[in-house]
Amino acid sequence: GVVIIGKLNFWESQARISVQVLDIRPSISTVLKKFEIVKSKLFDEGLIDDSLRKKLPKYPRSIGILTSVPSSALADMLRTSKERWPLTKLKIIPIPVQGNNENELQFILSKLKRNKLDIDAIIIARGGGSREDLMLFDSEIIAREIATFPIPVITGIGHEDDLTVSDLVADHRSSTPTAAIVDLLPSREIEKNNFFQNK
């Protein structure tokens, strides 16, 4: 169930060995097992259902970006949003993106639900990492918060081939954090071309 990374110390004269543990993390089989258990439970309850997905706003006035601060994922998202549609206001909300932090993340999400910050959608983003690093987003508690969020939630978690329970309950899943910005914001170049063609 776990992978232990450590250093072996061996004393030949005493025939003694000790292990200095540097890190303990869940094995990939534990991660995938948790994913399947939570996914199955939420599917049976009807929380994983395409018909529940809210439509993304066409021209969002303001969006919330929930990610780690600072991070390369955030830097890419800020650059892309400026290039695509600089009219949209961005509210950056720092969140933990790995480790045993589900209570902290749940608190942030539930607070956001209550105190609507006048935003049209939120993006929950985390850059690449191992599948074990993304385990926070397989949390049943987090998935329930996302599934019952009053405005559209877009996830951009990990790499293209990573899939978490949070992705399954979100209104839209993007392959990466940058793709989430591309999927949510219109392109000013396309809109400009359309405008002049319709003149």
Backbone hydrogen bonds, N-H to C=O, Kabsch-Sander energy under -0.5 kcal/mol:
donor,donor_aa,acceptor,acceptor_aa,energy
3,V,25,R,-3.6
4,I,2,V,-0.5
5,I,3,V,-0.5
5,I,23,D,-3.1
6,G,4,I,-0.5
7,K,20,Q,-2.2
9,N,18,S,-3.0
11,W,16,R,-3.3
12,E,10,F,-0.7
15,A,11,W,-0.9
15,A,12,E,-0.6
16,R,11,W,-2.0
18,S,9,N,-2.8
20,Q,7,K,-3.1
20,Q,18,S,-0.5
21,V,19,V,-0.8
22,L,5,I,-2.8
23,D,5,I,-2.0
25,R,3,V,-2.4
27,S,1,G,-2.2
31,V,27,S,-2.0
32,L,28,I,-2.6
33,K,29,S,-1.8
34,K,30,T,-2.3
35,F,31,V,-2.3
36,E,32,L,-2.2
37,I,33,K,-2.3
38,V,34,K,-2.6
39,K,35,F,-2.6
40,S,36,E,-2.4
41,K,37,I,-2.1
42,L,38,V,-2.5
43,F,39,K,-2.3
44,D,40,S,-2.3
45,E,41,K,-1.4
46,G,43,F,-1.2
47,L,42,L,-2.5
48,I,42,L,-0.8
49,D,47,L,-0.9
52,L,49,D,-1.8
53,R,50,D,-1.2
63,I,89,K,-2.6
64,G,121,A,-2.3
65,I,91,K,-2.9
66,L,64,G,-0.6
66,L,123,I,-3.4
67,T,65,I,-0.7
67,T,93,I,-1.2
75,A,71,S,-2.1
76,D,72,S,-2.4
77,M,73,A,-2.1
78,L,74,L,-2.7
79,R,75,A,-2.1
80,T,76,D,-2.5
81,S,77,M,-2.5
82,K,78,L,-1.8
83,E,79,R,-1.9
84,R,80,T,-2.6
85,W,81,S,-2.2
88,T,85,W,-1.5
89,K,61,R,-3.0
91,K,63,I,-2.7
92,I,90,L,-0.6
93,I,65,I,-3.0
93,I,91,K,-0.5
95,I,67,T,-1.7
101,N,99,G,-2.0
105,L,101,N,-2.3
106,Q,102,E,-2.6
107,F,103,N,-2.1
108,I,104,E,-1.9
109,L,105,L,-2.4
110,S,106,Q,-2.9
111,K,107,F,-2.1
112,L,108,I,-2.2
113,K,109,L,-2.0
114,R,110,S,-1.6
115,N,111,K,-2.9
116,K,114,R,-1.4
120,D,62,S,-3.6
121,A,62,S,-0.7
122,I,152,P,-2.3
123,I,64,G,-2.9
124,I,154,I,-2.9
125,A,66,L,-2.8
125,A,123,I,-0.6
126,R,156,G,-2.3
133,D,130,S,-0.6
134,L,130,S,-0.8
134,L,131,R,-0.7
135,M,132,E,-1.4
137,F,134,L,-1.9
138,D,135,M,-2.1
139,S,136,L,-1.3
143,A,139,S,-2.4
144,R,140,E,-2.2
145,E,141,I,-1.7
146,I,142,I,-2.3
147,A,143,A,-2.7
148,T,144,R,-1.4
149,F,146,I,-1.6
154,I,122,I,-2.9
155,T,172,H,-2.3
156,G,124,I,-2.6
157,I,174,S,-0.6
158,G,126,R,-2.8
158,G,156,G,-0.5
162,D,159,H,-1.5
166,S,137,F,-2.2
168,L,164,T,-1.2
169,V,165,V,-1.5
170,A,166,S,-1.2
171,D,153,V,-1.5
172,H,153,V,-1.5
174,S,155,T,-3.4
174,S,172,H,-0.5
180,A,176,T,-1.6
181,I,177,P,-1.3
182,V,178,T,-2.0
183,D,179,A,-2.8
184,L,180,A,-1.6
185,L,181,I,-2.9
188,R,84,R,-1.9
188,R,186,P,-0.6
191,E,187,S,-2.6
192,K,188,R,-2.4
193,N,189,E,-2.3
194,N,190,I,-2.7
195,F,191,E,-2.2
196,F,192,K,-2.2
197,Q,193,N,-2.1
198,N,194,N,-1.8
